């Protein structure tokens, strides 16, 4: 299995990724879908086996853990390249929430760098945290090297 990371490191990666995405946008805002993707991809590398009870209750963690419901699936996703994680999530996870803005908003509701989401689905970042993450450079988490070749078939 590839390296997994604590929730603190995953949140730092998410905040860094959102800051980078918002760098050249007006009012440091993003679309809701691209924000969901920026949160979901690093969550595939979260160490779900060693979360505290409070961490397990965070909405984004809970939803992704429900999807990555077993160790085999988590190992498979943690082995993919960053682009292939997104492709795999697009085909296997995204259909669960693609059309439901309320689920997306709930998924993003406990991400600290997100200030608010307006009625049109624009996600606005907290200005103070945006400034901090814009100036701070962290080493990115390591994604795998495997290519996505489709969902694994369940054994009977």
C-alpha positions in Angstrom: 0.0 0.0 0.0 1.2 3.5 -0.8 1.8 6.0 2.0 -1.3 7.3 3.8 -1.4 10.5 5.7 -3.0 12.0 8.8 -6.0 14.2 8.5 -3.9 17.3 9.4 -1.6 16.7 6.4 -4.5 15.9 4.1 -6.3 19.2 5.2 -3.0 21.1 4.5 -2.9 19.5 1.1 -6.5 20.4 0.4 -6.0 24.0 1.5 -2.8 24.3 -0.6 -4.6 22.9 -3.7 -7.6 25.2 -3.2 -5.3 28.2 -2.9 -3.5 27.3 -6.1 -6.8 26.9 -7.9 -8.1 30.2 -6.7 -4.8 32.1 -7.4 -6.0 33.8 -10.6 -9.7 34.0 -9.9 -11.9 36.9 -9.0 -12.5 37.2 -5.2 -10.6 33.9 -4.7 -13.7 31.9 -5.6 -14.1 28.5 -7.2 -16.9 26.5 -8.7 -18.4 24.0 -6.4 -17.5 21.0 -8.6 -13.8 21.8 -8.9 -13.8 22.4 -5.1 -15.3 19.0 -4.5 -12.6 17.5 -6.7 -9.8 19.4 -4.9 -11.1 18.0 -1.6 -11.9 14.4 -2.7 -8.6 13.5 -4.5 -6.3 13.9 -1.4 -8.9 12.1 0.8 -8.1 8.9 -1.1 -4.7 9.0 0.8 -6.1 9.5 4.2 -5.2 7.0 6.9 -8.7 6.0 7.7 -7.6 3.3 10.1 -6.1 5.7 12.6 -8.6 8.5 12.8 -10.0 9.8 16.1 -13.7 9.5 16.7 -14.1 13.3 16.1 -12.2 13.1 12.8 -14.4 10.3 11.6 -17.4 12.5 12.1 -16.3 15.2 9.7 -18.7 15.2 6.7 -16.1 15.0 4.0 -14.2 12.3 5.8 -17.4 10.3 6.5 -18.6 10.4 2.9 -15.2 9.4 1.4 -14.7 6.7 4.0 -18.2 5.3 3.1 -17.0 5.1 -0.5 -13.6 3.7 0.4 -15.3 1.1 2.5 -12.6 -1.5 2.6 -8.8 -1.8 2.7 -8.5 -3.3 -0.7 -10.4 -0.4 -2.3 -8.3 2.2 -0.3 -5.1 0.4 -1.4 -6.2 0.5 -5.0 -7.0 4.2 -5.0 -3.8 5.1 -3.1 -1.8 3.4 -5.8 -3.1 5.6 -8.6 -1.5 8.7 -10.1 -3.2 12.0 -9.1 -4.9 12.2 -12.5 -6.0 8.6 -12.3 -7.4 9.1 -8.8 -9.6 11.7 -10.3 -10.6 9.5 -13.2 -11.5 6.6 -10.9 -13.5 8.9 -8.6 -15.3 10.4 -11.6 -16.5 6.9 -12.7 -17.0 5.3 -9.3 -17.8 8.0 -6.8 -19.1 11.1 -8.6 -22.4 9.5 -9.8 -23.5 9.5 -6.1 -23.5 13.3 -5.9 -23.1 14.8 -9.3 -26.6 16.3 -9.5 -27.1 17.1 -5.8 -25.8 20.6 -4.8 -26.8 20.1 -1.2 -24.7 17.0 -0.9 -21.7 18.9 -2.4 -22.3 21.8 0.0 -22.4 19.4 3.0 -19.3 17.6 1.8 -17.4 21.0 1.8 -19.0 22.4 4.9 -16.2 21.6 7.3 -13.2 22.6 5.2 -11.6 25.4 7.2 -10.3 27.4 4.3 -13.8 27.7 2.8 -15.6 30.8 4.0 -18.9 30.2 2.3 -20.7 28.9 -0.7 -23.2 31.2 -2.3 -26.6 30.3 -3.9 -25.0 30.0 -7.3 -22.5 27.4 -6.2 -19.5 29.7 -6.0 -17.1 28.7 -3.2 -15.3 31.6 -1.5 -12.1 31.0 0.4 -11.4 32.6 3.8 -9.1 35.6 2.9 -6.8 35.2 5.9 -6.2 31.5 5.3 -5.9 32.1 1.6 -3.0 34.6 2.3 -1.3 32.2 4.6 -1.5 29.3 2.2 -0.4 31.5 -0.7 2.8 32.3 1.1 3.5 28.9 2.5 4.8 26.0 0.4 4.3 22.5 1.6 5.7 19.3 0.2 2.8 17.6 -1.6 1.5 14.2 -0.7 2.9 11.4 -2.8 0.4 9.8 -5.3 1.0 6.4 -6.7 2.2 5.4 -10.2 -0.6 3.0 -11.2 -3.0 3.8 -14.0 -6.8 3.4 -13.6 -8.2 0.6 -15.7 -11.7 0.5 -14.4 -13.5 -0.6 -11.2 -12.5 -4.0 -9.8 -15.1 -6.7 -10.1 -16.5 -8.0 -6.9 -15.8 -11.7 -6.3 -18.8 -13.9 -5.8 
